[in-house]
């Protein structure tokens, strides 16, 4: 049976409970809406990298459609909670102020060095987003946001598989060993605290006359975002990272890495909360 994707109109909007939403939760969801909705620009870049592979290009375009839907669903929820917020204005502000450097390059060369490397990086992104929305959905009480996060997390797991399978296809053509993949993965994970999320938080929440301060808005975003994570979510994320890099999950190495990741999450969560206070 063909896969049937969910629709925004079918979400349980009648069950919306604004009184179960605090300001910090609303702020990070507004930021997430901008990042998700901006996926068409990522699709343009990826299609340049995979130019000539029509099957992959088509899959990327379909991926972008689903990601944009994620952004619209989150935005609709945020506007239902805060009718004064303009998603359209915030989205324009975000796009006017943030563009990754490699998106401006007209060449079709991957910023990760190869097509396989590009897919490793995408697996890291999907690992992060599937984990993030799972963590939020498991923690918040507001029923509509719970359902949105559940559906987005499910999509992101499928997207991980899409990019993982594409990576496997290109590993047969390109020489990228386990440690080469690990290098790409670590680099992309480090970028998770770059300007994108901080600027999205700023564009979605700051007053018009306020200047962008990367450190300030990164701390505001991450101090809330990190608070959602629980150990089982982190464990699964580490397993997904291991798989994408060609290492076996649920080994001694995995257990050590997962324990270290959870320890780092706890430490950084406390640090960000302290700095944002």
C-alpha positions in Angstrom: 0.0 0.0 0.0 1.3 3.4 -0.9 2.4 5.7 2.0 -0.1 8.4 2.8 1.3 11.5 4.4 -0.6 13.3 7.2 -2.3 16.6 6.7 -2.2 19.7 8.8 -6.0 20.1 8.7 -6.4 16.7 10.3 -4.5 17.6 13.5 -6.6 17.7 16.6 -7.0 21.5 16.6 -10.2 21.4 18.7 -8.1 20.0 21.6 -5.7 23.0 21.7 -4.8 24.1 25.2 -2.9 27.4 25.3 -2.8 27.4 29.1 -0.3 24.5 28.9 2.2 26.5 26.9 4.9 28.7 28.5 6.7 31.5 26.8 10.0 29.6 26.4 8.3 26.6 24.7 6.4 28.9 22.4 9.7 30.8 21.5 11.6 27.7 20.5 8.7 26.3 18.4 8.5 29.6 16.5 12.2 29.2 15.8 11.8 25.6 14.7 9.0 26.6 12.3 11.4 28.9 10.5 14.2 26.3 10.1 11.8 23.6 8.9 10.0 25.9 6.4 13.4 27.0 5.0 14.1 23.5 3.7 13.5 24.4 0.0 16.8 26.3 0.1 18.5 23.2 1.3 16.8 21.2 -1.4 18.2 23.6 -4.0 21.7 23.0 -2.7 21.3 19.2 -2.5 19.9 19.0 -6.0 23.0 20.8 -7.3 25.2 18.3 -5.5 23.3 15.4 -6.9 22.7 16.8 -10.4 22.2 14.0 -12.9 20.8 11.5 -10.4 17.2 12.0 -11.2 15.9 9.5 -8.6 17.8 11.2 -5.8 16.8 14.7 -7.0 13.1 13.7 -7.0 13.5 12.2 -3.5 15.1 15.4 -2.2 12.3 17.5 -3.6 9.7 15.3 -1.9 11.7 15.5 1.3 11.6 19.3 1.1 7.8 19.3 0.6 7.4 17.3 3.9 9.9 19.5 5.7 8.1 22.7 4.6 4.9 21.1 5.9 6.6 20.6 9.3 7.4 24.3 9.3 3.8 25.3 8.4 2.3 23.0 11.1 4.6 24.4 13.8 3.8 27.9 12.6 0.1 27.3 12.6 0.3 26.0 16.1 2.4 29.0 17.3 0.0 31.5 15.7 -2.9 29.7 17.4 -1.2 30.2 20.7 0.0 33.7 19.9 -2.2 35.3 17.3 -0.1 38.5 17.3 2.9 36.6 15.9 3.5 36.9 12.1 5.1 33.8 10.7 5.5 35.5 7.3 7.3 38.5 8.7 9.6 36.3 10.8 10.3 34.0 7.9 11.4 36.9 5.8 13.5 38.3 8.5 15.2 34.9 8.9 15.9 34.5 5.2 17.2 38.1 4.9 19.7 37.5 7.7 20.8 33.9 7.4 22.3 32.0 4.4 25.0 29.3 4.7 28.1 30.1 2.7 28.0 26.9 0.7 24.5 27.8 -0.5 25.9 30.8 -2.3 28.4 28.7 -4.3 27.2 28.0 -7.8 29.3 24.9 -8.1 27.9 21.4 -7.7 30.7 20.3 -5.3 29.5 19.1 -1.9 30.7 21.1 1.1 31.3 17.7 2.7 33.8 16.6 0.0 31.7 14.0 -1.7 28.1 12.9 -2.3 28.5 10.1 0.3 29.8 12.7 2.8 26.8 14.9 2.1 24.5 12.1 3.0 26.4 11.4 6.2 25.8 15.0 7.1 22.1 14.7 6.2 21.9 11.6 8.4 23.2 13.7 11.3 20.6 16.3 10.7 17.8 13.8 10.6 19.2 12.1 13.7 19.1 15.5 15.5 15.6 16.4 14.3 14.0 13.1 14.9 15.5 13.0 18.4 14.5 16.6 19.1 10.8 16.3 18.2 10.6 12.9 20.0 12.0 14.6 23.1 9.6 17.5 22.9 6.6 15.2 22.2 7.5 13.0 25.1 7.7 16.0 27.5 5.1 18.7 26.7 1.5 18.5 27.8 -0.2 20.5 25.1 -2.0 17.8 23.0 -1.8 19.4 19.5 1.9 20.0 19.8 2.4 16.5 21.1 0.7 15.2 17.9 2.7 17.5 15.6 6.0 16.4 17.2 5.0 12.8 16.9 4.3 13.1 13.2 7.4 15.2 12.5 9.6 12.7 14.4 8.1 9.8 12.3 8.9 11.7 9.1 12.4 12.5 10.2 13.1 8.8 10.9 12.0 8.0 7.3 14.2 10.8 6.0 17.1 9.3 7.9 16.5 6.0 6.1 16.3 7.9 2.7 19.6 9.6 3.2 21.2 6.5 4.7 20.2 4.4 1.7 21.5 7.1 -0.7 24.8 7.2 1.3 25.1 3.4 0.9 24.6 3.8 -2.9 27.4 6.3 -3.2 29.8 4.5 -0.8 30.0 1.9 -3.6 31.4 4.6 -5.9 33.3 6.9 -3.6 36.1 6.1 -1.2 34.8 7.2 2.2 35.7 4.9 5.1 34.3 4.7 8.6 36.6 7.3 10.0 36.1 9.6 7.0 32.4 9.4 7.7 33.0 9.9 11.4 34.9 13.1 10.6 32.0 14.4 8.5 29.5 13.4 11.2 31.4 15.2 14.0 31.8 18.3 11.9 28.1 18.4 11.2 27.1 17.8 14.8 29.4 20.7 15.8 27.4 22.9 13.4 24.2 22.2 15.3 25.2 25.1 17.5 26.0 27.5 14.6 24.1 30.6 13.6 21.1 28.8 12.0 19.2 28.0 15.2 20.4 31.1 17.1 19.3 33.4 14.2 16.0 31.6 13.8 15.3 32.2 17.5 16.2 35.9 17.0 14.1 36.3 13.8 11.1 34.7 15.4 11.2 36.4 18.8 13.3 39.5 19.0 12.0 43.1 18.7 12.6 44.7 15.4 15.0 47.3 16.7 17.1 44.7 18.6 20.5 43.7 17.1 21.5 40.1 16.6 23.8 38.6 19.3 24.7 35.1 18.4 25.8 34.1 21.9 22.7 35.5 23.6 20.2 33.9 21.2 22.1 30.6 21.1 21.9 30.4 24.8 18.2 31.3 24.9 17.4 28.6 22.4 19.6 25.8 23.7 18.8 26.4 27.4 15.2 25.4 26.6 15.9 22.9 23.8 18.3 20.8 25.9 15.9 20.6 28.8 13.6 18.2 26.9 16.1 15.4 26.4 16.0 12.1 28.3 18.5 9.4 28.2 16.6 6.9 26.0 16.3 9.6 23.3 20.1 10.3 23.5 20.9 6.6 23.4 18.9 6.2 20.2 20.5 9.2 18.6 24.0 7.8 19.3 22.9 4.5 17.8 21.8 6.3 14.6 25.1 8.2 14.4 27.1 4.9 14.8 25.0 3.3 12.1 25.6 6.1 9.6 29.3 6.0 10.3 29.6 2.3 9.7 30.1 1.3 13.4 27.9 -1.3 15.1 25.5 0.1 17.7 25.0 -1.6 21.1 28.7 -2.4 21.5 31.0 -1.4 24.3 32.1 1.6 22.2 28.5 2.6 21.7 27.8 2.3 25.4 30.8 4.5 26.3 29.8 7.1 23.6 26.2 7.2 24.7 27.2 7.7 28.4 29.5 10.5 27.4 26.8 12.1 25.2 24.3 12.0 28.0 26.8 13.5 30.5 27.6 16.3 28.0 23.8 17.0 27.5 23.4 17.3 31.3 26.4 19.6 31.7 25.5 21.8 28.8 21.9 22.0 29.8 22.9 23.3 33.2 25.4 25.8 31.7 23.0 27.2 29.2 20.3 27.6 31.8 22.7 29.4 34.0 23.9 31.8 31.3 20.4 32.4 30.0 19.0 33.3 33.4 
